[in-house]
């Protein structure tokens, strides 16, 4: 898969997660399962996060990815957290 397709998939997964956050907020739920934004279309990993943590991460320019899902040559590992990684585009 080429770099452009991976980046497009990351953006689509981020949009999905933004909708999940909106629904979670409207239902007054404290947490939800967010999809991995690694950019691999076949990935079906879910990352359970408190809504406030997701929103704090979203303020940065990073993607939420399942642990170890950093795509070499496209992303760089920005931070490892409990249960997930933050990756930034190269």
ZALUMTOR-93312 format. One record per residue: x, y, z of N, C-alpha, C in turn. Coordinates in steps of 0.2 Angstrom, whole numbers, always signed. Atoms other than C-alpha are relative to their C-alpha. Layout:
<nodes>
<node n_xx="X" n_yy="Y" n_zz="Z" ca_xx="X" ca_yy="Y" ca_zz="Z" c_xx="X" c_yy="Y" c_zz="Z"/>
...
</nodes>
This chain:
<nodes>
<node n_xx="+4" n_yy="-6" n_zz="+0" ca_xx="+0" ca_yy="+0" ca_zz="+0" c_xx="+4" c_yy="+6" c_zz="+0"/>
<node n_xx="-4" n_yy="-6" n_zz="+0" ca_xx="+7" ca_yy="+17" ca_zz="-4" c_xx="-2" c_yy="+5" c_zz="+5"/>
<node n_xx="+0" n_yy="-4" n_zz="-6" ca_xx="+10" ca_yy="+31" ca_zz="+8" c_xx="-7" c_yy="+5" c_zz="+0"/>
<node n_xx="+6" n_yy="-4" n_zz="+1" ca_xx="-5" ca_yy="+42" ca_zz="+1" c_xx="-6" c_yy="-4" c_zz="+2"/>
<node n_xx="+5" n_yy="+4" n_zz="-2" ca_xx="-17" ca_yy="+28" ca_zz="+4" c_xx="+0" c_yy="-1" c_zz="+7"/>
<node n_xx="-1" n_yy="+0" n_zz="-8" ca_xx="-11" ca_yy="+26" ca_zz="+22" c_xx="-2" c_yy="+6" c_zz="+3"/>
<node n_xx="+2" n_yy="-6" n_zz="-3" ca_xx="-13" ca_yy="+44" ca_zz="+26" c_xx="-7" c_yy="+2" c_zz="-1"/>
<node n_xx="+7" n_yy="-1" n_zz="+1" ca_xx="-30" ca_yy="+45" ca_zz="+18" c_xx="-4" c_yy="-4" c_zz="+5"/>
<node n_xx="+3" n_yy="+4" n_zz="-5" ca_xx="-35" ca_yy="+30" ca_zz="+29" c_xx="+0" c_yy="+3" c_zz="+7"/>
<node n_xx="-1" n_yy="-3" n_zz="-6" ca_xx="-28" ca_yy="+38" ca_zz="+44" c_xx="-6" c_yy="+6" c_zz="+1"/>
<node n_xx="+5" n_yy="-6" n_zz="-1" ca_xx="-39" ca_yy="+54" ca_zz="+41" c_xx="-7" c_yy="-3" c_zz="+0"/>
<node n_xx="+7" n_yy="+3" n_zz="+0" ca_xx="-55" ca_yy="+43" ca_zz="+38" c_xx="-1" c_yy="-3" c_zz="+7"/>
<node n_xx="+1" n_yy="+2" n_zz="-7" ca_xx="-52" ca_yy="+34" ca_zz="+54" c_xx="+0" c_yy="+5" c_zz="+5"/>
<node n_xx="+0" n_yy="-6" n_zz="-4" ca_xx="-49" ca_yy="+50" ca_zz="+63" c_xx="-7" c_yy="+3" c_zz="+0"/>
<node n_xx="+7" n_yy="-2" n_zz="+0" ca_xx="-66" ca_yy="+56" ca_zz="+57" c_xx="-5" c_yy="-4" c_zz="+3"/>
<node n_xx="+4" n_yy="+5" n_zz="-3" ca_xx="-74" ca_yy="+40" ca_zz="+62" c_xx="+0" c_yy="+1" c_zz="+8"/>
<node n_xx="-1" n_yy="-1" n_zz="-7" ca_xx="-67" ca_yy="+43" ca_zz="+80" c_xx="-3" c_yy="+6" c_zz="+2"/>
<node n_xx="+3" n_yy="-7" n_zz="-2" ca_xx="-73" ca_yy="+61" ca_zz="+80" c_xx="-8" c_yy="-1" c_zz="+1"/>
<node n_xx="+7" n_yy="+2" n_zz="-1" ca_xx="-91" ca_yy="+54" ca_zz="+77" c_xx="-1" c_yy="-4" c_zz="+6"/>
<node n_xx="+1" n_yy="+4" n_zz="-6" ca_xx="-89" ca_yy="+41" ca_zz="+90" c_xx="+1" c_yy="+4" c_zz="+7"/>
<node n_xx="-1" n_yy="-5" n_zz="-5" ca_xx="-83" ca_yy="+55" ca_zz="+102" c_xx="-7" c_yy="+4" c_zz="+1"/>
<node n_xx="+6" n_yy="-4" n_zz="+0" ca_xx="-99" ca_yy="+65" ca_zz="+98" c_xx="-5" c_yy="-4" c_zz="+3"/>
<node n_xx="+5" n_yy="+5" n_zz="-2" ca_xx="-110" ca_yy="+50" ca_zz="+101" c_xx="+1" c_yy="-1" c_zz="+7"/>
<node n_xx="-2" n_yy="+2" n_zz="-7" ca_xx="-101" ca_yy="+46" ca_zz="+117" c_xx="-2" c_yy="+6" c_zz="+5"/>
<node n_xx="+1" n_yy="-6" n_zz="-4" ca_xx="-103" ca_yy="+64" ca_zz="+123" c_xx="-8" c_yy="+1" c_zz="+1"/>
<node n_xx="+8" n_yy="-1" n_zz="+0" ca_xx="-122" ca_yy="+65" ca_zz="+118" c_xx="-3" c_yy="-5" c_zz="+5"/>
<node n_xx="+3" n_yy="+5" n_zz="-5" ca_xx="-125" ca_yy="+49" ca_zz="+128" c_xx="+2" c_yy="+1" c_zz="+7"/>
<node n_xx="-3" n_yy="-1" n_zz="-7" ca_xx="-116" ca_yy="+56" ca_zz="+143" c_xx="+4" c_yy="-6" c_zz="+2"/>
<node n_xx="-4" n_yy="+5" n_zz="-2" ca_xx="-105" ca_yy="+41" ca_zz="+143" c_xx="+7" c_yy="+2" c_zz="+1"/>
<node n_xx="-7" n_yy="-3" n_zz="-2" ca_xx="-87" ca_yy="+43" ca_zz="+151" c_xx="+5" c_yy="-3" c_zz="-4"/>
<node n_xx="-5" n_yy="+4" n_zz="+4" ca_xx="-78" ca_yy="+31" ca_zz="+139" c_xx="-3" c_yy="-3" c_zz="-6"/>
<node n_xx="+2" n_yy="+3" n_zz="+6" ca_xx="-79" ca_yy="+23" ca_zz="+122" c_xx="+6" c_yy="-4" c_zz="-3"/>
<node n_xx="-5" n_yy="+4" n_zz="+4" ca_xx="-70" ca_yy="+11" ca_zz="+110" c_xx="+1" c_yy="+4" c_zz="-6"/>
<node n_xx="-1" n_yy="-4" n_zz="+6" ca_xx="-61" ca_yy="+21" ca_zz="+97" c_xx="+4" c_yy="-5" c_zz="-5"/>
<node n_xx="-4" n_yy="+5" n_zz="+5" ca_xx="-54" ca_yy="+13" ca_zz="+81" c_xx="+7" c_yy="+3" c_zz="-1"/>
<node n_xx="-7" n_yy="-1" n_zz="+1" ca_xx="-35" ca_yy="+12" ca_zz="+78" c_xx="+0" c_yy="+4" c_zz="-6"/>
<node n_xx="-1" n_yy="-4" n_zz="+6" ca_xx="-30" ca_yy="+26" ca_zz="+66" c_xx="+7" c_yy="-1" c_zz="-3"/>
<node n_xx="-7" n_yy="+1" n_zz="+3" ca_xx="-14" ca_yy="+17" ca_zz="+60" c_xx="+0" c_yy="+1" c_zz="-7"/>
<node n_xx="+0" n_yy="-1" n_zz="+7" ca_xx="-19" ca_yy="+19" ca_zz="+42" c_xx="+0" c_yy="-7" c_zz="-4"/>
<node n_xx="+1" n_yy="+7" n_zz="+3" ca_xx="-20" ca_yy="+0" ca_zz="+38" c_xx="-7" c_yy="-2" c_zz="-1"/>
<node n_xx="+7" n_yy="+1" n_zz="+1" ca_xx="-37" ca_yy="-3" ca_zz="+30" c_xx="-2" c_yy="-6" c_zz="+3"/>
<node n_xx="+2" n_yy="+7" n_zz="-3" ca_xx="-37" ca_yy="-21" ca_zz="+37" c_xx="+0" c_yy="+0" c_zz="+7"/>
<node n_xx="-1" n_yy="-1" n_zz="-8" ca_xx="-34" ca_yy="-15" ca_zz="+55" c_xx="-7" c_yy="+0" c_zz="+3"/>
<node n_xx="+6" n_yy="-1" n_zz="-3" ca_xx="-49" ca_yy="-18" ca_zz="+66" c_xx="+1" c_yy="+0" c_zz="+8"/>
<node n_xx="-2" n_yy="-1" n_zz="-7" ca_xx="-41" ca_yy="-14" ca_zz="+83" c_xx="-4" c_yy="+5" c_zz="+3"/>
<node n_xx="+3" n_yy="-5" n_zz="-4" ca_xx="-51" ca_yy="-5" ca_zz="+96" c_xx="+3" c_yy="+2" c_zz="+6"/>
<node n_xx="-3" n_yy="-2" n_zz="-6" ca_xx="-44" ca_yy="+6" ca_zz="+109" c_xx="-5" c_yy="+3" c_zz="+5"/>
<node n_xx="+4" n_yy="-2" n_zz="-5" ca_xx="-54" ca_yy="+9" ca_zz="+125" c_xx="+3" c_yy="+6" c_zz="+3"/>
<node n_xx="-2" n_yy="-6" n_zz="-3" ca_xx="-52" ca_yy="+27" ca_zz="+131" c_xx="-5" c_yy="+4" c_zz="+3"/>
<node n_xx="+4" n_yy="-5" n_zz="-3" ca_xx="-60" ca_yy="+39" ca_zz="+143" c_xx="-1" c_yy="+6" c_zz="-5"/>
<node n_xx="+1" n_yy="-6" n_zz="+5" ca_xx="-68" ca_yy="+53" ca_zz="+132" c_xx="+4" c_yy="+6" c_zz="+2"/>
<node n_xx="-4" n_yy="-5" n_zz="-1" ca_xx="-58" ca_yy="+66" ca_zz="+141" c_xx="+7" c_yy="-1" c_zz="-2"/>
<node n_xx="-7" n_yy="+2" n_zz="+2" ca_xx="-42" ca_yy="+57" ca_zz="+137" c_xx="+0" c_yy="+0" c_zz="-8"/>
<node n_xx="+0" n_yy="+0" n_zz="+7" ca_xx="-47" ca_yy="+55" ca_zz="+119" c_xx="+0" c_yy="+8" c_zz="-3"/>
<node n_xx="+0" n_yy="-7" n_zz="+2" ca_xx="-51" ca_yy="+74" ca_zz="+118" c_xx="+6" c_yy="+3" c_zz="+1"/>
<node n_xx="-6" n_yy="-3" n_zz="-1" ca_xx="-35" ca_yy="+79" ca_zz="+125" c_xx="+5" c_yy="-2" c_zz="-5"/>
<node n_xx="-5" n_yy="+2" n_zz="+5" ca_xx="-25" ca_yy="+68" ca_zz="+113" c_xx="-2" c_yy="+3" c_zz="-7"/>
<node n_xx="+2" n_yy="-3" n_zz="+6" ca_xx="-35" ca_yy="+75" ca_zz="+99" c_xx="+2" c_yy="+7" c_zz="-2"/>
<node n_xx="-3" n_yy="-7" n_zz="+1" ca_xx="-29" ca_yy="+93" ca_zz="+102" c_xx="+7" c_yy="+0" c_zz="-3"/>
<node n_xx="-7" n_yy="+1" n_zz="+3" ca_xx="-12" ca_yy="+87" ca_zz="+96" c_xx="-1" c_yy="-2" c_zz="-7"/>
<node n_xx="+0" n_yy="+3" n_zz="+7" ca_xx="-7" ca_yy="+82" ca_zz="+78" c_xx="+3" c_yy="-7" c_zz="+0"/>
<node n_xx="-2" n_yy="+7" n_zz="+0" ca_xx="-5" ca_yy="+64" ca_zz="+82" c_xx="-6" c_yy="-4" c_zz="-1"/>
<node n_xx="+5" n_yy="+4" n_zz="+1" ca_xx="-15" ca_yy="+49" ca_zz="+78" c_xx="+0" c_yy="-6" c_zz="+5"/>
<node n_xx="+1" n_yy="+5" n_zz="-6" ca_xx="-21" ca_yy="+36" ca_zz="+91" c_xx="+1" c_yy="-7" c_zz="-4"/>
<node n_xx="-1" n_yy="+7" n_zz="+3" ca_xx="-14" ca_yy="+18" ca_zz="+86" c_xx="+0" c_yy="-5" c_zz="+5"/>
<node n_xx="-1" n_yy="+6" n_zz="-4" ca_xx="-15" ca_yy="+1" ca_zz="+94" c_xx="+8" c_yy="+0" c_zz="+1"/>
<node n_xx="-7" n_yy="+1" n_zz="-1" ca_xx="+2" ca_yy="-3" ca_zz="+102" c_xx="+3" c_yy="-4" c_zz="-6"/>
<node n_xx="-4" n_yy="+3" n_zz="+5" ca_xx="+15" ca_yy="-7" ca_zz="+89" c_xx="-3" c_yy="+1" c_zz="-8"/>
<node n_xx="+3" n_yy="-1" n_zz="+7" ca_xx="+4" ca_yy="-1" ca_zz="+74" c_xx="+3" c_yy="+6" c_zz="-4"/>
<node n_xx="-3" n_yy="-5" n_zz="+3" ca_xx="+16" ca_yy="+13" ca_zz="+69" c_xx="+2" c_yy="-3" c_zz="-7"/>
<node n_xx="-1" n_yy="+2" n_zz="+7" ca_xx="+18" ca_yy="+12" ca_zz="+50" c_xx="+7" c_yy="+3" c_zz="-2"/>
<node n_xx="-7" n_yy="-3" n_zz="+2" ca_xx="+37" ca_yy="+13" ca_zz="+46" c_xx="+0" c_yy="+3" c_zz="-7"/>
<node n_xx="-1" n_yy="-4" n_zz="+6" ca_xx="+42" ca_yy="+26" ca_zz="+33" c_xx="-6" c_yy="+5" c_zz="-1"/>
<node n_xx="+5" n_yy="-5" n_zz="+1" ca_xx="+25" ca_yy="+35" ca_zz="+35" c_xx="-1" c_yy="+4" c_zz="+7"/>
<node n_xx="+1" n_yy="-3" n_zz="-6" ca_xx="+24" ca_yy="+38" ca_zz="+54" c_xx="+6" c_yy="+0" c_zz="+4"/>
<node n_xx="-5" n_yy="+1" n_zz="-5" ca_xx="+35" ca_yy="+40" ca_zz="+69" c_xx="-3" c_yy="+0" c_zz="+7"/>
<node n_xx="+3" n_yy="+1" n_zz="-6" ca_xx="+31" ca_yy="+35" ca_zz="+86" c_xx="+1" c_yy="+6" c_zz="+5"/>
<node n_xx="-1" n_yy="-6" n_zz="-4" ca_xx="+28" ca_yy="+50" ca_zz="+97" c_xx="+0" c_yy="-1" c_zz="+7"/>
<node n_xx="+1" n_yy="+2" n_zz="-7" ca_xx="+23" ca_yy="+42" ca_zz="+113" c_xx="-3" c_yy="-6" c_zz="+1"/>
<node n_xx="+4" n_yy="+6" n_zz="-2" ca_xx="+18" ca_yy="+26" ca_zz="+121" c_xx="-4" c_yy="+1" c_zz="+6"/>
<node n_xx="+4" n_yy="-1" n_zz="-6" ca_xx="+4" ca_yy="+26" ca_zz="+133" c_xx="-3" c_yy="-7" c_zz="+2"/>
<node n_xx="+3" n_yy="+7" n_zz="-3" ca_xx="-5" ca_yy="+12" ca_zz="+143" c_xx="-5" c_yy="-2" c_zz="-5"/>
<node n_xx="+5" n_yy="+3" n_zz="+5" ca_xx="-14" ca_yy="+2" ca_zz="+129" c_xx="+0" c_yy="+3" c_zz="-7"/>
<node n_xx="+0" n_yy="-3" n_zz="+7" ca_xx="-10" ca_yy="+13" ca_zz="+114" c_xx="+6" c_yy="+4" c_zz="-1"/>
<node n_xx="-6" n_yy="-4" n_zz="+2" ca_xx="+3" ca_yy="+23" ca_zz="+105" c_xx="-3" c_yy="+6" c_zz="-4"/>
<node n_xx="+1" n_yy="-6" n_zz="+4" ca_xx="+3" ca_yy="+41" ca_zz="+98" c_xx="+5" c_yy="+0" c_zz="-6"/>
<node n_xx="-5" n_yy="+0" n_zz="+5" ca_xx="+10" ca_yy="+42" ca_zz="+81" c_xx="-1" c_yy="+6" c_zz="-4"/>
<node n_xx="+0" n_yy="-6" n_zz="+4" ca_xx="+14" ca_yy="+57" ca_zz="+70" c_xx="+3" c_yy="-1" c_zz="-7"/>
<node n_xx="-2" n_yy="+1" n_zz="+7" ca_xx="+16" ca_yy="+58" ca_zz="+52" c_xx="+7" c_yy="+3" c_zz="-1"/>
<node n_xx="-7" n_yy="-2" n_zz="+1" ca_xx="+34" ca_yy="+59" ca_zz="+46" c_xx="+0" c_yy="+6" c_zz="-5"/>
</nodes>
